[in-house]
């Protein structure tokens, strides 16, 4: 919604709003918030609300720990899972230093800058996310187990699909938040689900994905369940992907829409740009050790290829018409920070256009069934987290999008995860401890 500050203050006063959440994300995409009372909102808009940034991983140190949260009026959401009496509103915030400078590690602002750059060149993007998740039972103490809520498979119905009521609840709540659901279904794994919602501009898409994760976990908990976005929570079942659908617009026109037009050349160069930089950004698209046990299995790609409609590829062009024409990137998972991911992808695509990169030929085969010798010359995604770290660390492209301090903090944290993972024999047990409750 396009709210003004004055309209927000009036809405708060007239609608029995008692609590206001100021939300932001750390550099890994984990949502944080501070709750203020309505009387403090005007001050928050004008002066910001301070918080201890040294307590947020990857932000500041103790010697210079103060940062300020400034809510964005047009990101106001009523939280539908909170009581109707004494309602709760949430805003996404801009993060600034006390002297008014934007905080360099504000990933939301990083995406804003990339969007601004592309607009100056006459381009804009719309993004839609397909985020898969598992529902697990809880034990008698409310702790998550690894027992799936059902034994359903792809597009099953009740009683094999026991998750349909929770998906319905999530869809209705999304609608109340102004995030319009499109479809929902049971996925291939036991207790695995997918809910798709309407695409939007890149910044709103990142905000919506953060909201979606929070909503899914909240609704699962309300139903005595635990929702996991971990890339592969069950090592014998399908992983959880985060397929990113991306449309590119030149002067307001979707360049993916007509493959016979001259504008489609922009789409091809955009895809070429992403393929060119995908190895360098994979650390941020697949940011856990567990991510790499998903790639190359169950329709998750491991080769740097593209094709039309082919779900074994890294990038595919779905069979769509009109404004829904787009590319789909199939490697990412929900361990990522969407603000950073969208910024890197848009920047890479725009680089492809600026440098007039030529799109390679499509691989119109099933890569999962293809003989290895036929794929020897096809480049692969990084095979594990440490390989992705090494490539990203040396990338001048990544440094052109993210500040060095954010890169260093991000890599240092991921190196700690790799050290834990690589030092133990039981890899899956280590990953469960690192990620299951967190993701």
MOHU-V590910 format. One record per residue. N is the residue number from 1. RES is the residue in one small letter. OMEGA is omega in whole degrees, 0 to 359 (NA if undefined). D_LAST is the distance of its C-alpha to the last C-alpha in whole Angstrom. Layout:
BEGIN
n res omega d_last
N RES OMEGA D_LAST
N RES OMEGA D_LAST
END
This chain:
BEGIN
n res omega d_last
1 x 182 29
2 x 181 31
3 x 169 32
4 x 182 34
5 x 181 34
6 x 179 37
7 x 179 36
8 x 181 32
9 x 178 34
10 x 179 37
11 x 181 34
12 x 183 32
13 x 188 36
14 x 188 37
15 x 173 34
16 x 176 33
17 x 184 30
18 x 182 30
19 x 181 26
20 x 179 25
21 x 175 21
22 x 189 21
23 x 173 18
24 x 179 17
25 x 170 14
26 x 186 14
27 x 179 15
28 x 177 11
29 x 178 10
30 x 184 9
31 x 175 11
32 x 173 14
33 x 170 17
34 x 179 21
35 x 176 23
36 x 176 27
37 x 183 29
38 x 181 31
39 x 182 34
40 x 188 32
41 x 180 31
42 x 178 34
43 x 179 34
44 x 178 30
45 x 187 31
46 x 189 34
47 x 184 33
48 x 178 30
49 x 186 28
50 x 174 27
51 x 182 24
52 x 184 24
53 x 177 22
54 x 179 22
55 x 179 20
56 x 183 17
57 x 176 16
58 x 183 18
59 x 188 20
60 x 174 23
61 x 186 25
62 x 184 27
63 x 180 31
64 x 195 30
65 x 186 27
66 x 168 28
67 x 184 26
68 x 176 27
69 x 176 25
70 x 182 27
71 x 173 26
72 x 186 26
73 x 186 29
74 x 175 28
75 x 183 24
76 x 174 25
77 x 165 23
78 x 180 24
79 x 188 21
80 x 181 22
81 x 177 20
82 x 183 22
83 x 178 26
84 x 175 29
85 x 185 31
86 x 189 30
87 x 183 27
88 x 177 24
89 x 178 24
90 x 174 21
91 x 164 22
92 x 189 20
93 x 166 22
94 x 183 24
95 x 183 24
96 x 171 27
97 x 178 29
98 x 179 32
99 x 175 35
100 x 178 33
101 x 174 32
102 x 177 28
103 x 186 26
104 x 182 25
105 x 177 21
106 x 186 21
107 x 178 19
108 x 179 20
109 x 176 23
110 x 178 23
111 x 179 22
112 x 182 25
113 x 178 27
114 x 177 27
115 x 180 27
116 x 179 31
117 x 182 32
118 x 179 31
119 x 178 33
120 x 178 36
121 x 176 37
122 x 183 37
123 x 171 33
124 x 182 30
125 x 167 27
126 x 186 26
127 x 172 22
128 x 183 20
129 x 173 17
130 x 188 16
131 x 181 13
132 x 179 12
133 x 176 10
134 x 171 11
135 x 180 12
136 x 176 13
137 x 173 16
138 x 176 16
139 x 185 18
140 x 179 21
141 x 180 20
142 x 178 17
143 x 181 14
144 x 171 12
145 x 175 14
146 x 177 13
147 x 181 16
148 x 183 16
149 x 177 17
150 x 177 20
151 x 182 22
152 x 176 22
153 x 189 22
154 x 175 23
155 x 175 24
156 x 175 25
157 x 178 27
158 x 9 27
159 x 176 28
160 x 176 26
161 x 178 23
162 x 187 22
163 x 191 19
164 x 180 22
165 x 178 22
166 x 176 19
167 x 178 19
168 x 180 22
169 x 179 21
170 x 181 18
171 x 179 21
172 x 179 23
173 x 175 21
174 x 179 20
175 x 180 24
176 x 180 25
177 x 180 22
178 x 175 24
179 x 192 22
180 x 177 24
181 x 179 22
182 x 182 24
183 x 176 23
184 x 178 21
185 x 172 21
186 x 178 20
187 x 189 18
188 x 184 20
189 x 176 17
190 x 182 18
191 x 183 16
192 x 186 15
193 x 172 15
194 x 174 16
195 x 180 17
196 x 179 19
197 x 191 20
198 x 177 23
199 x 182 23
200 x 175 24
201 x 191 25
202 x 182 22
203 x 178 22
204 x 179 21
205 x 177 19
206 x 176 17
207 x 183 17
208 x 178 17
209 x 176 13
210 x 178 12
211 x 181 14
212 x 179 13
213 x 181 9
214 x 181 11
215 x 180 13
216 x 181 12
217 x 179 10
218 x 181 13
219 x 176 15
220 x 181 14
221 x 178 14
222 x 180 18
223 x 178 18
224 x 182 17
225 x 177 14
226 x 179 11
227 x 180 9
228 x 173 6
229 x 179 5
230 x 186 5
231 x 177 9
232 x 185 11
233 x 177 10
234 x 189 13
235 x 175 16
236 x 184 19
237 x 180 17
238 x 177 16
239 x 176 13
240 x 177 11
241 x 170 13
242 x 182 13
243 x 184 17
244 x 178 18
245 x 189 22
246 x 175 24
247 x 180 28
248 x 182 30
249 x 174 33
250 x 183 36
251 x 176 38
252 x 182 36
253 x 180 37
254 x 185 34
255 x 175 35
256 x 192 33
257 x 184 35
258 x 184 39
259 x 178 39
260 x 183 42
261 x 179 42
262 x 179 43
263 x 182 40
264 x 176 38
265 x 176 38
266 x 180 36
267 x 181 33
268 x 180 34
269 x 177 34
270 x 177 31
271 x 179 29
272 x 178 31
273 x 179 30
274 x 178 26
275 x 181 27
276 x 186 29
277 x 190 26
278 x 178 23
279 x 184 23
280 x 184 23
281 x 183 20
282 x 177 18
283 x 184 16
284 x 176 15
285 x 184 14
286 x 197 13
287 x 178 11
288 x 174 10
289 x 182 13
290 x 180 11
291 x 190 12
292 x 172 15
293 x 177 16
294 x 187 15
295 x 181 18
296 x 181 21
297 x 171 20
298 x 176 20
299 x 173 21
300 x 189 19
301 x 169 21
302 x 179 22
303 x 180 25
304 x 186 26
305 x 174 28
306 x 177 29
307 x 176 31
308 x 170 31
309 x 190 30
310 x 185 29
311 x 175 25
312 x 185 25
313 x 173 25
314 x 177 23
315 x 175 25
316 x 176 27
317 x 183 29
318 x 178 28
319 x 182 32
320 x 179 32
321 x 174 35
322 x 186 35
323 x 179 33
324 x 177 30
325 x 190 31
326 x 166 28
327 x 178 26
328 x 176 23
329 x 193 21
330 x 182 19
331 x 187 17
332 x 173 14
333 x 188 11
334 x 169 8
335 x 188 7
336 x 169 10
337 x 187 12
338 x 179 14
339 x 179 17
340 x 182 17
341 x 181 17
342 x 179 19
343 x 181 22
344 x 181 22
345 x 180 22
346 x 180 25
347 x 179 27
348 x 179 27
349 x 179 28
350 x 176 31
351 x 177 32
352 x 178 33
353 x 183 35
354 x 183 37
355 x 176 37
356 x 182 38
357 x 180 36
358 x 179 37
359 x 179 35
360 x 179 35
361 x 178 36
362 x 173 34
363 x 185 33
364 x 178 34
365 x 174 33
366 x 185 31
367 x 180 29
368 x 180 28
369 x 186 31
370 x 178 33
371 x 185 35
372 x 183 33
373 x 178 37
374 x 185 37
375 x 184 33
376 x 183 34
377 x 180 35
378 x 181 32
379 x 180 29
380 x 169 26
381 x 174 22
382 x 187 21
383 x 179 21
384 x 186 18
385 x 184 17
386 x 176 20
387 x 178 22
388 x 178 20
389 x 183 20
390 x 180 24
391 x 181 24
392 x 183 22
393 x 182 24
394 x 188 28
395 x 173 27
396 x 178 29
397 x 179 28
398 x 180 24
399 x 178 27
400 x 181 28
401 x 185 25
402 x 176 23
403 x 185 25
404 x 181 26
405 x 179 24
406 x 178 21
407 x 181 21
408 x 180 22
409 x 180 19
410 x 183 17
411 x 178 18
412 x 179 19
413 x 181 16
414 x 175 15
415 x 177 18
416 x 177 17
417 x 180 14
418 x 179 17
419 x 178 19
420 x 183 17
421 x 186 16
422 x 184 20
423 x 184 22
424 x 179 21
425 x 182 22
426 x 185 20
427 x 184 17
428 x 177 15
429 x 178 15
430 x 180 14
431 x 177 11
432 x 180 10
433 x 181 11
434 x 195 9
435 x 193 6
436 x 180 6
437 x 186 6
438 x 184 4
439 x NA 0
END
